[in-house]
Amino acid sequence: MAASSLPLVTVVTPSYNQGRFIRATIESVLSQGYPNLEYIIMDGASTDETAEVAAEYAERLTFISEKDRGQSHAINKGFAMARGEFVAWLNSDDIFLPGAVERAVAALREHPEAGAVYGDGYQIDIDGNVISKFAVTQKFDLWKLLYLSDYILQQTVFFRRSVFDTVGWVDEGLHYGMDWDILMRIGLECSIVYIPADMGAIREYATAKTAAGGTKRVHELVAIMRRHTGHPFPPGAIAYGLPTYEKLWNQRIETLFPASMNRVKRKLQSYVARVAYRIVGQTLRYSQGLFSDGWASTRARFVFPPARARNLELTVHLPGWAPIERQTITFRAGGKVFARESFERGEFTIPVALPRRLWSKPVHVTVDAEKFFRTPASYDGRRDPRKLCYLLKDIGYAKPRRGPFG
């Protein structure tokens, strides 16, 4: 396909003194093979070898080096310059994986209602070796994004350029969670689409911003969640806060106990770590009421962008072996019941009419189930403590919405 018939994609790299890594970043962008690509590096007046490395690619990218007000400001300056219909930013120590741009373009063209798309990826070490899969990526779930965790790998995200006309630019007051914040703002306006393919990698090392953020990072992330949910203590505060404070508490224990009490000290530190991570695990697993294997508990929570359809539609399944013959579920928004449905064993797609009061704003819905069961002990003798009510195959607006961004 001729380059002129493909949408222009602009990639922006904010950079400051990352000369050690920036060649790999540049190569990962320019080797994409996508023929209609604009690449802009917004450098904050680096004093290392960044400019020399970028100069080797001068004919294939735009390099601007000047003082800025930080990473978010650099991203916004680059996006303001961007000519592309689709845009992305890639930090100067991270990389795209082969085919990322092509996959993103295909998904954005296939889903004109989407403001952004994202995919799977990896964590790599300081030398570029794969540490592990970025394991938390999942199909888009707005409730989880708002209240619990940022499961989207920023290095795989591509935006429709016009979405910023609706939600605004990257928040320049944020240092650690600007990517999470902009995804929340987009998700509250339109759909975000998951691409089940490897598209990017984040470099993890001791001095990387995310790893070194400490309590400042936690406070900023909690403030972001509060801003978008109105909840004073969202479950994500536990998910992000406890691992950080567990480290601080155990560092304090290390200084309080003398060497003669090392055995007691280690036991106490181990106990603190176990309790903290048990609470985090339970928060991640139970707070939404929807489990990773598709089972819903007695109360499941969902959020949808403003309605462009008048019905929600959910597909549920009650297996024949389940000890529940008939299930009843109740839908609430703002504490008020607006629908109640019942279904028997089998699989059913159920339309649920939304009240008019919910048409023009993000829709926060809880789904309460009347009956539940627990499974018997598994093969290793451990009992599954979950309250299981029905399998949720899908939930969303009943009809595809026309894209609000052209």
N, C-alpha and C positions, 0 to 999 in steps of 0.2 A: 504494500500500500504506500502511495506517495506521501512524503512528509507533509505536504501542504494540505492533505485531506485528514490529517490527524490533529487532535487538539494540542495546542502548545502547553507544555508542562514546565513550570518554573520550580527549581529547587534552590532553597536559600540555606547557606551554612553560616551560622554565627560562629565567630572564631576569636580566640584570644590566647596567644602563647601556647598553641597546641601543635607546634611544628613537628613534634615527634610522631603524631598520628595523622596529620592532615593529608599526607599523600595517599594513605589508604582510603580516606574518606573521598577525596577527589576521584581516585580511580574507580571507586565503587559507583559513583554517579556517572562518570563519563563512559564507563564500559557497559552501561545498560543496553545499548543498542537501539534505544528509542530515537527515532530520527528527528523529532521536533521538540528539542529540549533546550531550555534556557537555564544556565547555572550561575548563581550569584554568591560570592563569598563576601560577607560583611564582617570585616576584621576590625577589632577594637584597638588598632595601633599596636600590634604585637611587636615585641622586641627580640623575638627569637627568629628561627629560620622560616617562619610561615610565609613571608613575602617571597623569599627565594624559591620555595617549593611551588607556590602558586604561579610564579612567573614562567615556569616551565610549561604551563598549560594556558598561557595568556590568550591564545587564539580560540580557545574553546570555553572560556568562562570570563565572567566579570569579577574583578577583585577590587574591592574598595576598602582602604585601611584608614580609619579615622577614629578618634575617641568617641565612645558612646556611653550610654547610661546603664549598660549591662546587657545580658543575653536577650531578654525580652524586647528591649529597645532595638537591638540589632536585627532581630527577626522581623519586627514591624517595619523597619526601614527597608529591608529586603522585599517584604511582601508589597509595600507601597510602590516599589520599582517594578515589581513583577508584571510581565505582559501575559503570562499564561492563564488559560482558562482554569487549569488545575494547578495547585501549589503544594509544596511540602517544605518542611525544614529538616535538616540533618545536621546534628551537632558535629563539631570538628574532630571528635574522637570516636564517632560511630560510623556504621557502614550500611549501605543498601546491599541486599542480596540480588543475584542475577534475576532479571525479569520483574523486579518490583514495580517499576514505572509502568510497564505494559499491562501488568495485572491491575494496577490501580486505575488506569485509564479505562480498561474494559469494564471494570465494576462501576465506575462513575457514569459511564455512558449507558450501561444497562439499567442503572437505578437513578433516574433523573430527580427523584425525590430526595436523594441522599445529599447531606451537606459534607460528609466525609466518609472515607473507607479506611480499613486497617486490616492487618493480617498477623500471621505468626512470625516467630523469630527466635533468636538465640542470645545468650549472654556470652561474651568473649572476654578473655583476660587481657592484660596490658600488652601482651605480645600478639594478640589476635587469634589465640587458640580458643576453640569452643569450650566453655565451661559446662553449659547445659542448655537445654531448651528453655525458652521463656515460658514456664509451665502454666501460668495463671490465665493466659489468653483464653477467651471464650466468645461465644456468640453474644451479640450486643444485648445488654440488659441495663436499661436506664436507671432502675431503682438501685442496683448494685453499684453503678458508676457514681451515683449521687451520694449514697449513704454509707457505702462500705469500703470500696477499694478501686484504685485505678488499675484495671486488669489489661489495659490497652498499651501495647508497646509503641511508644511515640515514634520510634525509628521506622515504623511501618505505615504511619498515618499520611494520607493525602487528602487535601481539602478542595472543595469547589471554591474557586476564588471569590465568587459572589456571595458566599455565606457570610463573609466578614462585613458586608454591607448591612446585614441583619443583626448579627450578634456582637459586632465590634471587633477591635484588634486584640492581640495578645495583651494581657494585663501586665504593664511594665512595673507595677508595684510588687509583683511576685518573683521569687528567686528560685524556688524549688518545684512549685506545682503549677506553673503556667500552662503546661500541656494538659494537665488534668482539668484545670479550670476552663480552658477553651473548649474541650470536649464536652464538659457538662453544659456549657452555654449552647453549644450546637445541638446536643441531644435534647435539650428542652425546647428546641424550635423545630427540629426536623429529624429524619432518620439518620442513623450511622450504620454502615453495612460492614459486616465481617467477611473477609476473604480467607478461606481455609488453605493458605499457602504461605511458605516461608518468604519473608520480604525484607527483613532487616535484622540488625544485631546491635546491642548496646554493650559498650566496653565498661567492664567493672574493674575498679582498682581502688586502692586505699584512699587516694586523694581526689577521686572523682566526686563531683558535687553531691550526688545522691548519698554516697557512702559516708561523706564527711559532714552531712547536714546536722546530725544530732537533734537536740530539742528544738532548735530554730526551725528545722524542717517540719517536725511534728506539729508545732504551733501553727505554722503556715497552712499545712494540709487540713488541720481541724478547722481553721478559720474559713477555708474554702468550702468545706462541707457545710458548715453552719450558714454561710452566705446563701448557698443554693437550696438548702433544705428547710431552713428556719428551725432546725432541730438543735437544741442547746448541747446535746451530747449524742451525736450520731454514733452508731456502732463502729464506724471506721476510726473513731478516736481511740478505741481500744486496740483495733487491729494495727494501727501505726504507732500508737503511743507506748503500749506495753513492751514491745521488743526493745525500744530505745531506752526506756526507764529501767528495764531489767538489767541492761548493761551498766547503767549508772549506779544502780543499787549494789550490784555485785562488785563494781569497782570500789564503792564505799566500804563494803564488807572487807575487801582486801586490805584496806588501810586501817581498819578498826582492830583487826585481830593480829596478835603477834605471831611470829613464826612457830612458836611452841604450840599454837592452837591450830595448825594447818589442817588437821583432820576435821575438826569442828567447822572450820571456815569453809572447807571444800563441800562438806555436807550441806551447809546452809546455802551456799551459792548454787549448788545443784537443785536444792528444793525451790529456791526463788525462781530459777530458770524453768523448772518443770511446771510450777504453778502458773507463771506468766504465759508460757506457750500453750498450756492447756486452755486457759481462758481465751487466748487469741484464736486457737483452733475452733473452740465452740462458738465464738462470735462469728467467725467466717462461715461456719457450717450451718448455724441455726438461725441467724438473725433475719434472713429474708423469708424463711419458711419454704424455700424451694431448694431442693438438693441437687447435687451435680448429676445424679443418675435420673433426674426427671420427676422424682416423686415430690409431691406437695404435702406439706404438713397441715395442721389444723388452721393456721392463718398464714397466707402467702401475700406478699406485698409487691406491687408493680407500679411503675410510673411510665406514662406515655406523653409524647409531645402534644401540643394542642390538636384537637380532633379535626381531621379533614374527612372523616367518615362519621356517621352517626351511630355506628355499632362497633363494639368490640367483638372479637370472634376468638373462641378458644377451642382447641382440640384436646379432648381428655380421653383417657383409657383406663378402664377398670378391669384388670385381668380376671379371667375365669377362676383362677385359683385363690383370689383374694377373699377373705372372710366377710367382705362387705358386699351385699347383694344390690344395694341401692344407695347412692350418695346424693346428698343435697348440699349445694354450695350457695353462699350468700355474698353479694357484692356490695361493698360500701365505699363511699367517697366522702371525705369531710365528716366522717362519723355517721352518715345517713345511708340507710339501705336504699339501693336503687334497682336491685334485681335479685331474683332467687331462682335457681334452676336445679333440677334433679335428673339423674341419669343412672342407668343400670349397668351391669357388666357388659363390656364391649368398648368400642371406640366411637366417639361422637364429636361432631363439630357443632358448637353451640353459639349462635349470635346473641349478643346482649346489648340492648338499646341503652345508649348514654343519655342521661337527662340533659336538657338544654343548658342548664347552669354550668356544665362541664365542657361545652363545645369550644370555648374561646381561650382556654388556658391549659397548661399541663395537667394531666389527669393522674391523680394519685389514688390507686385502688387497692383495697384489701379484699381478699377472697377467703371467707371462713367456711370450713367444711364441718359437717355435722358429725361424721363418724371417722374413726381411725382404727388402725390395728398396728401391732408390732410383730416383726418377724421372729421366728424361733432362733435359738443359738446357731451361729454359723459353724463351719467345719473346724475352726480353731477354738471353739468353745466360748467365744465372746458374743454377747447378746447385742443386737442392734437396738439402741435405745430410742430410735426415731419414731415419731408418730406418723404413720403413713396413711394417706387419705385417697389419693388417685395419682395417676401419671399424667403430667401435663406435657403434651406433645408440642403445643404452640399456643401463643396468645398475642394478639395485636389487633390493629384496626381491620375491619372486615374486607375493605376494598383497597387496592393500591391507590395511593394519592399522587396527584400530579405534582411534579417538581416545582417548588416555589422559587427556584433560582435559575430558571430559564432552561 
